[in-house]
């Protein structure tokens, strides 16, 4: 049996480690110093980097989908602070990476806020589609089937 299936702990010692977990989760858990966001051009001499450092990272995505049913189904008319209109709502019956959020927030320490915001955005967008958009008849027989409680 391999070591990682036994629960046995191993200590690694080195001058440098690269945490490629995405949001430095392993480094943070180990108490290591981390960098976050995009460094300024002057920090490493990268000509394609922004002039000033930015707290900007890849977004957090929540997967979801709706299914077409035999009969029409209702969905609550939500007012959760998203002002969707014909130009801003996302006309779709499923989503994953194209509905990211949290770009300027801390993906580790604020992950629950980011996830909740993403879920509110998904449900609010679906509410707009079902109740207000010009093409709402197109969605009349669609029912929101699943939205993940976990993002990525």
N, C-alpha and C positions, 0 to 999 in steps of 0.2 A: 504494500500500500504506500502511496506517495505521502510525503511529509505534510502537505497542505490539507490532507483529509483527516489527519490525526488531531489537529488542534495544537500541536507542538509549536512553540514560539521560536522564532529565529531572529537573531540580531545581526544586522549588516552594518559595517562601519566603512565609511568612505569620506573623502573631502567634499564631493559633490554628488547629488542625486537629481534625477529629472523625474518630476511627478507629472505624468501624462494623463492623469485621471480626468482632466477637463477643467476643473475649478479648484485645483490644488487641495482636494479633500484629504489626501494622504499626508501631504506636507503639513496641513493645518492640524490634523490629528496628532502628528508627531511633534508639534510645537516649532516647526521650522519657519524661518523667515520666508515670506512669499511676495511676489509682485502680482499686481492685478490690473487688468486693462491693457491699454496700449501705451507704451513708453514714448517719451518725446524723442524726436530725431536726434537730439544732442546726446542722449544717454548712451547709445551704442553706435552712433554715426550712421544710422540707417536712413538713406535718402527718401525712402518711400514711407517712413513713419510720419505721423503728424508732428507739426512744429511743437505743440504742447501736449503733455501727457493727457490721456483721456480715460476716465473710468467707464470704458465701453467694452463689452464682451458679447459673445454669441448669445442669442436668446434661448429661452426655455420654451419648449413645445409641449402641448398636451394633445394627444390623439383622441379623436372622437368620430362617430359616424351616425348617420340616420339611415333608416330603411323605408322603402316604399311599402305601403300596406294596402289592403283591399278597400278600407274605408278611410274617410277623412278623420284626422285627429287634431285636437286643439293643443295649444301650448300657451302657458301664462304670458300675459303682456307685461313684461318686466321693465321697470324703470330703475336701473342700477347705475345711472350716471354716464352711460354711453350714448352719445347723440348720433346714432346711425341714421343715414338718409340714403337716397338712391345712389349717391356717389361714393359713400364710404362703407356700406355693408359688404360683406364677403359672400357672394352668391355661390353656395356650395352645399353639398350634402355629406361632406366629411372633411376632416382636416388633420394635419400633423405639423410639419416644419413650417408651412407657410403662415402659421398663426403664432409666431414666437412673441415672447414678451420678456421684460426684465433686463433689457440691455444695459442699463446704467445702474442697476442694483447689484447687491452682493449675492451671488448665486448660492452661497453656502449659508450665510447668516440670515438672509431674508427669503429663503426658498419657499416657506409656507405662504408668505404674502404674495410672492410672484406666482405661485401655483393658483392661489385663490383668485387673483386678478385675472389670470388666464381663463379660469373656469367661468368667472363672471362675464368675460368678454365673449366666450363661446356661447353661453346661454343667452346673453343679450342679443348677439347677432342672430341666433336661431329664432328668438322671439320676434325680431324685426322681420325676418324672412316670412315667418308664419302669419304675422298679424298686420304688417304695414307695407311691405314692398309692393311695387306695381305687379310683380309676377307671383304674388302670394298664392294664387290658384295652382301654380306649378308645384308648390310644397304642401298643398292641402292633404295629400295622402301619405306624406312622409312623417315618420315619427322618430324623434331622437332616441336612438337605441342604446348608445354607450358613450360615455366620456371617461377617460382614464383618471383615476385619482393621483396618478404619478406622471410626472413630466420627464423630459429628457433634453 
